[in-house]
Amino acid sequence: MKEIEKLINPHILSMAPYSSARDDFKGVAEVYLDANESWYEGTIKCNRYPDPECAKVRRLLESVLSLPYENTVIGNGSDEIIDLLIRIFCRFGEDSIMIMRPTYGAYKVFAATNNVAVIDVPLKPTLELDIDEIKRVMAEKKPKLVFVCSPNNPTGKVYPLSQIEEIARFNEAITVVDEAYADFAEGFESAVSLIGKYPRLCVMRTLSKAWGIAGARVGILVADKYIKDTVVKVKPPYNVSVLAQRAAVEVLSDPESVYSIKAEVLAERARLEKEIANLGYVREVISSEANFLIVRVNDADKLYLYLMERGIIVRNRTHEPFLEGALRITIGSKEENAKLMEALCEYSE
């Protein structure tokens, strides 16, 4: 597709992908002597290389989450996908990406590792997108990638799909919507529905949050087939391990268990929001569509250290734009949340 092709680094366009043993032969055989693997399975049965296409995982993603098989590629976490997109579309030392802080910090980190500039268009003080400023800066600076995190980390805010579409329509380069926390947002409208209309739009999902396998590192890119095929060409051939694929298949094969846990998280989120808001030193609890809350207090540094001394670890976000005095608190189990509330109730300034 010409409009996407002209955005890709020329050396990426001309490169030949690595052809692994599993790419050369896709059928089923009795004896595999093609990949220099060990014949000995052992107890964990990881002697064979993993499926480079993650076909079982992607089929389940299509049936369970309605993510089209032909438009998905699996990464070693969403972080690998972020890095791959920057390497594919951004020229080392020349191009830029756009972010809207406060937002997920990895965008900036992977830009730095690839010597790519970062353009920051801060959110409004209300923590909403500044659409007019985003469009003005896109027209002036022409970033190659625009990252929008919705629900946003660390604010928990969902941006209207109409705003996502406005950015994708205006942006002449690649728009990447990070929907890592989408499973926690009730009534969420995914940008996946816009990909057919805007082929330069990419959507990232993950099994790290609601699906509970953060340790397995399973990130998902949903994109136009041309972009998807380019990512497949560039990614390491065996980037998602056998163990990670097994974990993904296991959780996706039992979605009802995940939905049950998610319902508990949402109930706990609503309860904690009310109880924390009643504490005298709390200035504000920002309503969230993710599995965490942003809590503004009089002295975030002091409360952070106090909780750490009690064996409770949260994230101190007080130095982020518009988050002065803010802690980000993940919704834990009922038992963990009870320990948190006990500590918060016993805290004194």
C-alpha positions in Angstrom: 0.0 0.0 0.0 1.7 3.2 -1.3 0.5 5.6 1.5 2.0 3.3 4.1 5.0 2.2 2.1 6.3 5.8 1.8 6.4 6.1 5.6 8.5 3.0 6.2 12.3 3.3 6.4 13.8 2.4 3.0 16.2 -0.2 4.5 13.2 -2.0 6.1 11.3 -2.1 2.7 14.3 -3.7 1.0 15.3 -6.2 3.7 14.7 -9.9 3.3 13.1 -11.5 6.4 14.9 -14.3 8.2 13.4 -17.6 7.1 13.3 -20.0 10.1 12.9 -23.8 9.9 9.3 -23.3 11.0 8.7 -20.9 8.1 10.1 -23.4 5.6 7.9 -26.3 6.7 4.4 -25.7 8.2 2.9 -29.1 8.1 3.1 -32.0 10.6 5.8 -34.7 10.4 7.0 -37.7 12.5 10.6 -36.7 12.6 11.9 -33.1 12.8 15.6 -32.8 11.9 15.5 -29.3 10.4 16.1 -26.8 13.2 19.0 -28.2 15.2 16.9 -28.6 18.2 17.3 -31.2 20.9 15.2 -34.3 20.5 14.9 -34.6 24.3 11.6 -33.1 25.6 12.3 -33.1 29.3 9.6 -32.4 31.8 8.6 -28.9 30.5 8.6 -29.9 26.8 10.3 -26.8 25.5 12.9 -28.5 23.3 11.2 -27.4 20.1 11.1 -23.8 18.8 7.8 -22.0 19.2 5.4 -21.2 16.4 6.7 -17.9 15.0 3.2 -17.0 13.9 1.5 -17.7 17.2 -1.4 -19.2 15.2 -3.3 -20.8 18.1 -3.1 -17.6 20.2 -4.3 -15.5 17.3 -7.2 -17.8 16.5 -8.4 -17.6 20.1 -8.0 -13.8 20.0 -10.3 -13.7 17.0 -12.9 -15.9 18.6 -12.8 -14.4 22.2 -11.9 -10.8 21.6 -13.0 -10.3 18.0 -9.5 -9.3 16.9 -9.2 -10.4 13.2 -6.6 -13.2 12.7 -5.3 -11.7 9.5 -4.6 -8.3 11.2 -2.8 -9.5 14.4 0.8 -10.1 15.3 2.0 -11.1 18.7 4.9 -9.4 20.5 7.0 -10.2 23.5 4.8 -7.8 25.4 3.5 -4.5 24.0 7.0 -3.0 24.6 8.4 -5.1 21.8 5.7 -3.8 19.5 6.4 -0.2 20.4 10.1 -0.7 19.7 9.4 -2.4 16.4 7.0 0.3 15.2 9.6 3.0 16.0 12.3 1.1 14.2 10.1 0.5 11.2 8.8 4.0 10.7 11.4 6.3 12.3 14.8 7.1 10.8 17.6 7.0 13.4 18.5 10.6 14.5 16.0 12.2 12.1 12.4 11.5 12.9 10.1 12.0 15.9 7.1 10.5 17.7 4.4 12.4 19.5 3.1 11.6 23.0 0.6 13.3 25.4 1.9 13.3 28.9 1.1 12.2 31.5 1.1 8.8 29.7 2.9 5.5 29.5 6.6 6.1 29.9 7.9 3.4 27.6 7.1 5.4 24.4 9.7 7.9 25.4 12.2 5.3 26.4 12.1 3.4 23.2 12.3 6.6 21.2 15.5 7.4 23.1 17.0 4.0 22.4 16.4 4.5 18.7 17.6 8.1 18.8 14.2 9.4 17.8 12.9 12.8 19.1 9.9 13.0 21.3 7.3 15.7 20.9 5.1 16.1 24.0 1.7 17.7 23.7 0.5 17.7 27.3 -3.0 16.8 28.2 -5.3 19.6 29.4 -5.4 20.3 33.1 -8.7 18.3 33.1 -6.6 15.3 31.8 -8.4 15.3 28.5 -6.7 15.4 25.1 -6.0 18.8 23.6 -7.2 18.0 20.2 -6.6 21.4 18.6 -3.1 21.5 19.9 -2.4 18.0 18.8 -3.5 18.7 15.3 -1.5 22.0 15.2 1.7 20.3 16.3 1.1 17.3 13.9 0.8 19.7 11.0 3.9 21.6 12.1 6.3 18.9 13.3 5.1 15.9 11.3 5.9 13.1 13.7 6.1 9.7 12.2 4.2 8.0 15.0 1.5 9.4 17.3 0.9 7.4 20.5 -2.5 7.7 22.2 -3.0 5.6 25.4 -6.7 5.0 26.1 -7.6 4.1 28.8 -4.6 6.2 29.7 -1.9 5.1 32.1 -1.5 6.7 34.6 -4.8 8.7 34.6 -7.3 5.9 33.8 -9.1 8.2 31.4 -10.8 6.9 28.3 -10.8 9.2 25.3 -13.9 9.3 23.1 -13.6 7.2 20.0 -14.6 10.3 18.0 -11.4 12.0 19.2 -9.3 9.0 18.3 -10.8 9.1 14.8 -10.2 12.8 14.5 -6.5 12.3 15.2 -6.3 9.3 12.8 -8.1 11.2 10.0 -5.9 14.3 10.4 -2.6 12.4 10.9 -0.7 11.8 7.7 1.6 9.3 9.4 1.0 6.4 11.8 -1.5 6.7 14.7 -1.0 4.0 17.5 -3.7 3.5 20.1 -2.6 1.7 23.2 -5.6 -0.1 24.6 -3.8 -2.1 27.3 -6.5 -1.4 29.9 -9.5 -1.7 27.6 -10.8 -4.8 29.3 -11.5 -2.8 32.5 -13.5 0.0 30.7 -17.2 -0.6 30.7 -18.9 0.1 27.4 -15.5 0.6 25.8 -15.4 1.4 22.1 -12.2 0.0 20.6 -10.3 1.8 17.8 -10.0 -1.6 16.2 -13.3 -0.7 14.5 -11.6 2.1 12.7 -8.7 0.2 11.1 -10.5 -0.6 7.9 -11.3 3.0 7.4 -7.9 4.3 8.4 -5.1 1.9 7.3 -2.4 4.0 9.0 -4.1 3.3 12.4 -2.6 0.6 14.7 -4.1 -0.7 17.9 -2.2 -2.4 20.7 -3.8 -4.8 23.2 -2.2 -7.1 25.9 -2.8 -10.1 28.0 -0.8 -8.6 30.8 -3.6 -6.8 32.7 -7.1 -8.3 32.9 -6.0 -11.6 31.4 -3.4 -12.0 34.2 -0.3 -13.2 32.4 2.0 -10.2 32.7 4.9 -12.6 33.4 4.4 -14.3 30.1 4.8 -11.1 28.0 2.1 -11.4 25.4 1.4 -8.1 23.5 -0.9 -7.8 20.5 -0.8 -5.5 17.5 -3.9 -5.1 15.4 -3.2 -3.3 12.1 -3.8 -3.1 8.4 -2.3 -6.2 6.8 0.5 -4.3 5.1 1.7 -2.9 8.4 1.1 -6.3 10.1 3.2 -8.1 7.5 6.0 -5.6 7.8 6.1 -6.1 11.6 6.3 -9.8 11.0 9.2 -9.3 8.6 11.2 -7.3 11.2 10.4 -9.1 14.4 12.7 -11.8 15.8 11.5 -15.2 14.3 10.8 -16.8 17.7 9.9 -13.7 19.8 7.1 -15.3 21.9 8.2 -18.4 23.8 6.5 -21.8 23.9 5.6 -21.2 27.6 4.2 -17.7 26.8 2.0 -19.2 24.0 0.8 -22.0 26.3 -0.2 -19.4 28.9 -2.0 -17.3 26.4 -3.9 -20.3 25.0 -4.8 -21.4 28.6 -6.3 -18.1 29.7 -8.1 -17.4 26.4 -9.6 -20.9 26.5 -11.3 -20.1 29.8 -12.5 -16.5 29.4 -15.3 -16.9 32.0 -12.8 -17.2 34.8 -11.1 -14.0 33.6 -14.4 -12.2 33.4 -15.2 -13.3 37.0 -11.9 -11.8 38.3 -12.5 -8.7 36.3 -15.9 -8.2 37.9 -14.3 -8.5 41.3 -11.6 -5.9 40.3 -14.3 -3.5 39.1 -16.3 -3.9 42.3 -13.2 -3.3 44.4 -12.3 -0.3 42.3 -15.6 1.3 43.0 -15.4 0.5 46.7 -11.9 1.8 47.2 -12.7 5.0 45.3 -15.4 5.8 47.8 -13.5 4.7 50.9 -10.3 6.5 50.0 -12.1 9.7 49.1 -13.4 9.9 52.7 -9.9 10.1 54.2 -9.2 13.6 55.5 -5.8 14.0 53.8 -7.1 12.9 50.4 -7.7 15.8 48.1 -9.2 13.9 45.1 -9.6 10.4 43.7 -9.8 10.5 40.0 -12.4 8.1 38.5 -10.7 5.4 36.5 -11.5 3.1 33.7 -8.5 0.9 34.4 -7.4 -1.4 37.2 -5.9 1.4 39.3 -6.8 4.7 40.9 -5.0 8.1 40.9 -5.2 9.5 44.4 -4.2 13.1 45.2 -3.0 13.7 48.7 -1.4 16.6 50.6 2.0 15.0 50.7 2.5 12.2 48.1 6.2 11.6 48.9 5.5 11.2 52.6 2.6 8.8 52.1 4.5 6.8 49.6 7.4 6.2 52.0 4.9 5.4 54.8 3.2 2.8 52.7 6.5 1.3 51.7 7.5 1.0 55.3 4.2 -0.9 55.9 5.2 -3.3 53.0 2.8 -1.8 50.5 4.2 -0.6 47.2 2.4 2.0 45.0 3.6 4.3 42.3 4.5 7.9 43.1 3.3 10.0 40.1 3.6 13.4 41.7 6.3 14.6 39.3 4.1 14.0 36.2 2.3 17.0 34.5 -1.0 17.8 36.2 -0.5 15.0 38.8 1.0 17.0 41.7 0.5 15.1 44.9 -0.7 11.9 43.1 -0.1 8.3 43.9 -1.2 5.5 41.5 -2.7 2.6 43.3 -3.4 -0.7 41.6 -6.6 -2.6 42.6 -5.4 -5.7 44.4 -7.2 -8.7 45.9 -9.7 -8.1 48.6 -7.1 -9.1 51.2 -4.5 -6.8 49.7 -7.0 -3.9 49.5 -7.9 -4.5 53.2 -4.3 -4.2 54.2 -4.0 -1.0 52.1 -7.1 0.6 53.7 -5.9 -0.4 57.2 -2.6 1.4 56.5 -4.3 4.4 54.9 -6.7 4.8 57.9 -3.8 4.7 60.4 -1.8 7.2 58.5 -1.5 10.7 60.0 0.2 13.8 58.5 
